[in-house]
Amino acid sequence: MSEAGKIARMFKVLSVETRVQMIELLRDRSLCVNALAKSLGITPAAVSQHLRILRDAEMVIDDKRGYYVHYRLNERTFERLKETAMQLLR
C-alpha cells in the first residue's frame, strides 16, 4: 500500500465518532472491552468490532492479563499520524 493509501486509511478509521471516543478513553490508560462498553454506553460486541478495526489499523495494542484483554494506544502509530498530518497541513 502506498504512503498516501496508508494515510487515507488511518483517517477513514478515525472518521467514526465511537472510535475517536475510544481513543480518547485509551489515551489515559488501558481498558478492557467491558470497561469501554460501559463508558461508551454500547454493547461489548460493538466495542469488539471497533477494536478489531483499530487493531487492523495498528492504532491499538492488546495485552492479555489473566482472563481479560486490555487495550492501549499504539503510540508509534499516533506519532506517525501526527507527523503526517503536520506535513499535509503545511
N, CA, C and O atoms as a GROMACS GRO file, in nm:
protein
  360
    1MET      N    1   0.085  -0.118   0.000
    1MET     CA    2   0.000   0.000   0.000
    1MET      C    3   0.090   0.124   0.000
    1MET      O    4   0.191   0.128   0.069
    2SER      N    5   0.051   0.223  -0.078
    2SER     CA    6   0.129   0.346  -0.085
    2SER      C    7   0.117   0.424   0.046
    2SER      O    8   0.028   0.399   0.127
    3GLU      N    9   0.207   0.518   0.065
    3GLU     CA   10   0.202   0.601   0.186
    3GLU      C   11   0.073   0.681   0.189
    3GLU      O   12   0.012   0.695   0.295
    4ALA      N   13   0.031   0.734   0.075
    4ALA     CA   14  -0.095   0.809   0.068
    4ALA      C   15  -0.213   0.718   0.104
    4ALA      O   16  -0.307   0.762   0.169
    5GLY      N   17  -0.208   0.592   0.060
    5GLY     CA   18  -0.314   0.497   0.092
    5GLY      C   19  -0.321   0.468   0.240
    5GLY      O   20  -0.430   0.457   0.297
    6LYS      N   21  -0.204   0.455   0.304
    6LYS     CA   22  -0.200   0.431   0.448
    6LYS      C   23  -0.258   0.549   0.525
    6LYS      O   24  -0.333   0.531   0.622
    7ILE      N   25  -0.223   0.669   0.482
    7ILE     CA   26  -0.274   0.790   0.548
    7ILE      C   27  -0.426   0.797   0.534
    7ILE      O   28  -0.497   0.824   0.630
    8ALA      N   29  -0.474   0.774   0.412
    8ALA     CA   30  -0.619   0.778   0.388
    8ALA      C   31  -0.691   0.675   0.474
    8ALA      O   32  -0.798   0.702   0.528
    9ARG      N   33  -0.632   0.556   0.487
    9ARG     CA   34  -0.693   0.451   0.569
    9ARG      C   35  -0.702   0.493   0.715
    9ARG      O   36  -0.805   0.470   0.780
   10MET      N   37  -0.597   0.554   0.768
   10MET     CA   38  -0.598   0.598   0.908
   10MET      C   39  -0.708   0.701   0.932
   10MET      O   40  -0.781   0.694   1.031
   11PHE      N   41  -0.719   0.797   0.841
   11PHE     CA   42  -0.823   0.899   0.857
   11PHE      C   43  -0.962   0.837   0.843
   11PHE      O   44  -1.056   0.880   0.910
   12LYS      N   45  -0.976   0.738   0.756
   12LYS     CA   46  -1.105   0.671   0.741
   12LYS      C   47  -1.144   0.599   0.870
   12LYS      O   48  -1.259   0.604   0.913
   13VAL      N   49  -1.047   0.532   0.932
   13VAL     CA   50  -1.073   0.463   1.059
   13VAL      C   51  -1.118   0.564   1.165
   13VAL      O   52  -1.205   0.535   1.246
   14LEU      N   53  -1.058   0.682   1.164
   14LEU     CA   54  -1.090   0.785   1.263
   14LEU      C   55  -1.214   0.867   1.227
   14LEU      O   56  -1.248   0.960   1.300
   15SER      N   57  -1.280   0.834   1.117
   15SER     CA   58  -1.398   0.910   1.077
   15SER      C   59  -1.525   0.865   1.151
   15SER      O   60  -1.632   0.921   1.128
   16VAL      N   61  -1.512   0.767   1.238
   16VAL     CA   62  -1.627   0.717   1.316
   16VAL      C   63  -1.616   0.771   1.459
   16VAL      O   64  -1.516   0.749   1.527
   17GLU      N   65  -1.720   0.841   1.502
   17GLU     CA   66  -1.719   0.908   1.632
   17GLU      C   67  -1.688   0.813   1.747
   17GLU      O   68  -1.612   0.847   1.837
   18THR      N   69  -1.747   0.694   1.746
   18THR     CA   70  -1.724   0.599   1.855
   18THR      C   71  -1.578   0.561   1.865
   18THR      O   72  -1.525   0.548   1.976
   19ARG      N   73  -1.510   0.544   1.753
   19ARG     CA   74  -1.367   0.509   1.757
   19ARG      C   75  -1.284   0.623   1.813
   19ARG      O   76  -1.187   0.600   1.886
   20VAL      N   77  -1.320   0.745   1.780
   20VAL     CA   78  -1.250   0.861   1.836
   20VAL      C   79  -1.271   0.866   1.987
   20VAL      O   80  -1.177   0.894   2.062
   21GLN      N   81  -1.393   0.839   2.032
   21GLN     CA   82  -1.420   0.836   2.176
   21GLN      C   83  -1.339   0.726   2.244
   21GLN      O   84  -1.289   0.746   2.354
   22MET      N   85  -1.326   0.611   2.179
   22MET     CA   86  -1.246   0.502   2.235
   22MET      C   87  -1.101   0.544   2.249
   22MET      O   88  -1.038   0.516   2.350
   23ILE      N   89  -1.050   0.611   2.149
   23ILE     CA   90  -0.911   0.658   2.154
   23ILE      C   91  -0.893   0.758   2.267
   23ILE      O   92  -0.792   0.756   2.337
   24GLU      N   93  -0.990   0.846   2.285
   24GLU     CA   94  -0.983   0.942   2.396
   24GLU      C   95  -0.978   0.870   2.530
   24GLU      O   96  -0.902   0.909   2.619
   25LEU      N   97  -1.058   0.765   2.546
   25LEU     CA   98  -1.058   0.688   2.671
   25LEU      C   99  -0.926   0.614   2.691
   25LEU      O  100  -0.875   0.605   2.802
   26LEU      N  101  -0.872   0.561   2.583
   26LEU     CA  102  -0.748   0.483   2.593
   26LEU      C  103  -0.624   0.571   2.604
   26LEU      O  104  -0.516   0.522   2.633
   27ARG      N  105  -0.639   0.699   2.582
   27ARG     CA  106  -0.526   0.791   2.595
   27ARG      C  107  -0.473   0.793   2.738
   27ARG      O  108  -0.353   0.804   2.760
   28ASP      N  109  -0.564   0.782   2.835
   28ASP     CA  110  -0.526   0.792   2.976
   28ASP      C  111  -0.476   0.661   3.034
   28ASP      O  112  -0.386   0.660   3.118
   29ARG      N  113  -0.534   0.547   2.989
   29ARG     CA  114  -0.497   0.418   3.046
   29ARG      C  115  -0.550   0.306   2.958
   29ARG      O  116  -0.633   0.328   2.870
   30SER      N  117  -0.500   0.187   2.982
   30SER     CA  118  -0.551   0.072   2.908
   30SER      C  119  -0.682   0.025   2.971
   30SER      O  120  -0.701   0.035   3.092
   31LEU      N  121  -0.771  -0.027   2.887
   31LEU     CA  122  -0.903  -0.071   2.933
   31LEU      C  123  -0.942  -0.201   2.864
   31LEU      O  124  -0.895  -0.231   2.754
   32CYS      N  125  -1.029  -0.277   2.930
   32CYS     CA  126  -1.083  -0.399   2.869
   32CYS      C  127  -1.212  -0.365   2.793
   32CYS      O  128  -1.264  -0.254   2.804
   33VAL      N  129  -1.262  -0.461   2.719
   33VAL     CA  130  -1.383  -0.442   2.638
   33VAL      C  131  -1.501  -0.397   2.724
   33VAL      O  132  -1.572  -0.304   2.688
   34ASN      N  133  -1.522  -0.463   2.838
   34ASN     CA  134  -1.637  -0.429   2.922
   34ASN      C  135  -1.628  -0.287   2.977
   34ASN      O  136  -1.729  -0.218   2.986
   35ALA      N  137  -1.509  -0.244   3.015
   35ALA     CA  138  -1.494  -0.108   3.066
   35ALA      C  139  -1.521  -0.006   2.956
   35ALA      O  140  -1.584   0.097   2.981
   36LEU      N  141  -1.473  -0.034   2.836
   36LEU     CA  142  -1.501   0.056   2.724
   36LEU      C  143  -1.650   0.060   2.693
   36LEU      O  144  -1.706   0.167   2.670
   37ALA      N  145  -1.714  -0.057   2.694
   37ALA     CA  146  -1.858  -0.064   2.665
   37ALA      C  147  -1.938   0.017   2.766
   37ALA      O  148  -2.029   0.091   2.728
   38LYS      N  149  -1.905   0.003   2.893
   38LYS     CA  150  -1.975   0.076   2.998
   38LYS      C  151  -1.956   0.227   2.982
   38LYS      O  152  -2.052   0.304   2.994
   39SER      N  153  -1.833   0.269   2.955
   39SER     CA  154  -1.804   0.412   2.940
   39SER      C  155  -1.873   0.472   2.818
   39SER      O  156  -1.914   0.588   2.820
   40LEU      N  157  -1.885   0.393   2.712
   40LEU     CA  158  -1.943   0.444   2.587
   40LEU      C  159  -2.093   0.422   2.577
   40LEU      O  160  -2.160   0.482   2.492
   41GLY      N  161  -2.147   0.336   2.663
   41GLY     CA  162  -2.290   0.307   2.659
   41GLY      C  163  -2.330   0.223   2.538
   41GLY      O  164  -2.440   0.238   2.485
   42ILE      N  165  -2.239   0.134   2.495
   42ILE     CA  166  -2.269   0.044   2.384
   42ILE      C  167  -2.237  -0.099   2.428
   42ILE      O  168  -2.179  -0.120   2.534
   43THR      N  169  -2.275  -0.196   2.348
   43THR     CA  170  -2.254  -0.335   2.385
   43THR      C  171  -2.108  -0.376   2.370
   43THR      O  172  -2.035  -0.318   2.290
   44PRO      N  173  -2.065  -0.475   2.448
   44PRO     CA  174  -1.929  -0.527   2.432
   44PRO      C  175  -1.903  -0.579   2.290
   44PRO      O  176  -1.791  -0.569   2.239
   45ALA      N  177  -2.006  -0.634   2.225
   45ALA     CA  178  -1.989  -0.682   2.088
   45ALA      C  179  -1.956  -0.566   1.993
   45ALA      O  180  -1.872  -0.580   1.904
   46ALA      N  181  -2.023  -0.453   2.012
   46ALA     CA  182  -1.995  -0.335   1.928
   46ALA      C  183  -1.854  -0.285   1.954
   46ALA      O  184  -1.782  -0.248   1.860
   47VAL      N  185  -1.812  -0.283   2.081
   47VAL     CA  186  -1.676  -0.241   2.115
   47VAL      C  187  -1.575  -0.333   2.046
   47VAL      O  188  -1.476  -0.286   1.991
   48SER      N  189  -1.600  -0.463   2.051
   48SER     CA  190  -1.508  -0.559   1.989
   48SER      C  191  -1.493  -0.534   1.840
   48SER      O  192  -1.384  -0.547   1.786
   49GLN      N  193  -1.602  -0.500   1.773
   49GLN     CA  194  -1.596  -0.473   1.629
   49GLN      C  195  -1.511  -0.349   1.601
   49GLN      O  196  -1.430  -0.348   1.509
   50HIS      N  197  -1.529  -0.246   1.680
   50HIS     CA  198  -1.448  -0.124   1.663
   50HIS      C  199  -1.302  -0.152   1.695
   50HIS      O  200  -1.212  -0.103   1.626
   51LEU      N  201  -1.277  -0.230   1.800
   51LEU     CA  202  -1.139  -0.263   1.836
   51LEU      C  203  -1.069  -0.344   1.727
   51LEU      O  204  -0.949  -0.329   1.704
   52ARG      N  205  -1.144  -0.431   1.660
   52ARG     CA  206  -1.086  -0.509   1.552
   52ARG      C  207  -1.036  -0.416   1.441
   52ARG      O  208  -0.927  -0.436   1.387
   53ILE      N  209  -1.115  -0.316   1.409
   53ILE     CA  210  -1.076  -0.219   1.306
   53ILE      C  211  -0.956  -0.138   1.352
   53ILE      O  212  -0.863  -0.114   1.275
   54LEU      N  213  -0.957  -0.094   1.478
   54LEU     CA  214  -0.845  -0.017   1.532
   54LEU      C  215  -0.717  -0.102   1.539
   54LEU      O  216  -0.607  -0.052   1.515
   55ARG      N  217  -0.732  -0.230   1.571
   55ARG     CA  218  -0.616  -0.321   1.573
   55ARG      C  219  -0.560  -0.341   1.433
   55ARG      O  220  -0.438  -0.337   1.413
   56ASP      N  221  -0.649  -0.363   1.337
   56ASP     CA  222  -0.606  -0.382   1.198
   56ASP      C  223  -0.530  -0.260   1.145
   56ASP      O  224  -0.439  -0.274   1.063
   57ALA      N  225  -0.568  -0.142   1.192
   57ALA     CA  226  -0.500  -0.018   1.153
   57ALA      C  227  -0.379   0.010   1.241
   57ALA      O  228  -0.316   0.115   1.227
   58GLU      N  229  -0.346  -0.083   1.330
   58GLU     CA  230  -0.232  -0.072   1.422
   58GLU      C  231  -0.242   0.050   1.514
   58GLU      O  232  -0.140   0.107   1.552
   59MET      N  233  -0.363   0.088   1.549
   59MET     CA  234  -0.383   0.202   1.638
   59MET      C  235  -0.392   0.161   1.784
   59MET      O  236  -0.365   0.242   1.873
   60VAL      N  237  -0.431   0.036   1.810
   60VAL     CA  238  -0.434  -0.015   1.947
   60VAL      C  239  -0.357  -0.146   1.955
   60VAL      O  240  -0.343  -0.218   1.856
   61ILE      N  241  -0.308  -0.173   2.073
   61ILE     CA  242  -0.234  -0.296   2.102
   61ILE      C  243  -0.309  -0.369   2.212
   61ILE      O  244  -0.356  -0.307   2.308
   62ASP      N  245  -0.321  -0.500   2.198
   62ASP     CA  246  -0.390  -0.578   2.301
   62ASP      C  247  -0.289  -0.646   2.392
   62ASP      O  248  -0.187  -0.698   2.346
   63ASP      N  249  -0.319  -0.645   2.521
   63ASP     CA  250  -0.236  -0.707   2.623
   63ASP      C  251  -0.322  -0.803   2.704
   63ASP      O  252  -0.418  -0.761   2.768
   64LYS      N  253  -0.288  -0.930   2.701
   64LYS     CA  254  -0.363  -1.031   2.778
   64LYS      C  255  -0.321  -1.020   2.924
   64LYS      O  256  -0.202  -1.024   2.957
   65ARG      N  257  -0.420  -1.007   3.011
   65ARG     CA  258  -0.396  -1.001   3.157
   65ARG      C  259  -0.490  -1.099   3.224
   65ARG      O  260  -0.605  -1.066   3.253
   66GLY      N  261  -0.441  -1.217   3.248
   66GLY     CA  262  -0.525  -1.321   3.306
   66GLY      C  263  -0.637  -1.358   3.211
   66GLY      O  264  -0.612  -1.398   3.098
   67TYR      N  265  -0.761  -1.345   3.258
   67TYR     CA  266  -0.876  -1.377   3.174
   67TYR      C  267  -0.915  -1.262   3.082
   67TYR      O  268  -0.996  -1.281   2.990
   68TYR      N  269  -0.861  -1.144   3.104
   68TYR     CA  270  -0.903  -1.025   3.031
   68TYR      C  271  -0.797  -0.981   2.931
   68TYR      O  272  -0.678  -1.007   2.948
   69VAL      N  273  -0.843  -0.913   2.828
   69VAL     CA  274  -0.753  -0.849   2.732
   69VAL      C  275  -0.773  -0.699   2.748
   69VAL      O  276  -0.885  -0.648   2.735
   70HIS      N  277  -0.666  -0.629   2.776
   70HIS     CA  278  -0.670  -0.484   2.789
   70HIS      C  279  -0.611  -0.423   2.662
   70HIS      O  280  -0.520  -0.479   2.601
   71TYR      N  281  -0.665  -0.310   2.625
   71TYR     CA  282  -0.622  -0.242   2.503
   71TYR      C  283  -0.560  -0.109   2.539
   71TYR      O  284  -0.605  -0.039   2.630
   72ARG      N  285  -0.454  -0.074   2.464
   72ARG     CA  286  -0.388   0.054   2.484
   72ARG      C  287  -0.353   0.110   2.347
   72ARG      O  288  -0.352   0.039   2.247
   73LEU      N  289  -0.324   0.240   2.345
   73LEU     CA  290  -0.289   0.304   2.219
   73LEU      C  291  -0.151   0.261   2.173
   73LEU      O  292  -0.061   0.239   2.255
   74ASN      N  293  -0.134   0.251   2.044
   74ASN     CA  294  -0.003   0.226   1.985
   74ASN      C  295   0.060   0.363   1.961
   74ASN      O  296   0.033   0.428   1.859
   75GLU      N  297   0.141   0.407   2.054
   75GLU     CA  298   0.199   0.542   2.049
   75GLU      C  299   0.278   0.566   1.920
   75GLU      O  300   0.277   0.677   1.868
   76ARG      N  301   0.344   0.465   1.871
   76ARG     CA  302   0.424   0.479   1.748
   76ARG      C  303   0.335   0.516   1.630
   76ARG      O  304   0.370   0.604   1.551
   77THR      N  305   0.221   0.451   1.617
   77THR     CA  306   0.128   0.480   1.508
   77THR      C  307   0.076   0.623   1.517
   77THR      O  308   0.068   0.693   1.416
   78PHE      N  309   0.041   0.667   1.638
   78PHE     CA  310  -0.013   0.802   1.653
   78PHE      C  311   0.094   0.908   1.632
   78PHE      O  312   0.064   1.019   1.587
   79GLU      N  313   0.217   0.877   1.664
   79GLU     CA  314   0.326   0.972   1.637
   79GLU      C  315   0.344   0.989   1.486
   79GLU      O  316   0.362   1.100   1.438
   80ARG      N  317   0.338   0.876   1.412
   80ARG     CA  318   0.348   0.885   1.265
   80ARG      C  319   0.230   0.962   1.208
   80ARG      O  320   0.247   1.043   1.117
   81LEU      N  321   0.111   0.938   1.261
   81LEU     CA  322  -0.008   1.008   1.213
   81LEU      C  323   0.004   1.158   1.238
   81LEU      O  324  -0.031   1.239   1.152
   82LYS      N  325   0.055   1.194   1.354
   82LYS     CA  326   0.073   1.335   1.388
   82LYS      C  327   0.172   1.400   1.292
   82LYS      O  328   0.146   1.509   1.241
   83GLU      N  329   0.284   1.334   1.268
   83GLU     CA  330   0.385   1.388   1.176
   83GLU      C  331   0.328   1.403   1.035
   83GLU      O  332   0.352   1.504   0.968
   84THR      N  333   0.254   1.304   0.991
   84THR     CA  334   0.196   1.306   0.857
   84THR      C  335   0.094   1.418   0.844
   84THR      O  336   0.092   1.489   0.744
   85ALA      N  337   0.009   1.432   0.945
   85ALA     CA  338  -0.092   1.539   0.942
   85ALA      C  339  -0.025   1.675   0.938
   85ALA      O  340  -0.070   1.764   0.865
   86MET      N  341   0.082   1.693   1.013
   86MET     CA  342   0.154   1.821   1.012
   86MET      C  343   0.212   1.850   0.873
   86MET      O  344   0.209   1.964   0.828
   87GLN      N  345   0.265   1.748   0.807
   87GLN     CA  346   0.319   1.766   0.672
   87GLN      C  347   0.209   1.803   0.574
   87GLN      O  348   0.227   1.890   0.489
   88LEU      N  349   0.094   1.738   0.586
   88LEU     CA  350  -0.018   1.766   0.495
   88LEU      C  351  -0.072   1.907   0.513
   88LEU      O  352  -0.116   1.970   0.417
   89LEU      N  353  -0.068   1.957   0.636
   89LEU     CA  354  -0.130   2.086   0.667
   89LEU      C  355  -0.033   2.204   0.656
   89LEU      O  356  -0.070   2.316   0.689
   90ARG      N  357   0.087   2.180   0.612
   90ARG     CA  358   0.183   2.291   0.599
   90ARG      C  359   0.138   2.389   0.494
   90ARG      O  360   0.207   2.488   0.470
   0.00000   0.00000   0.00000
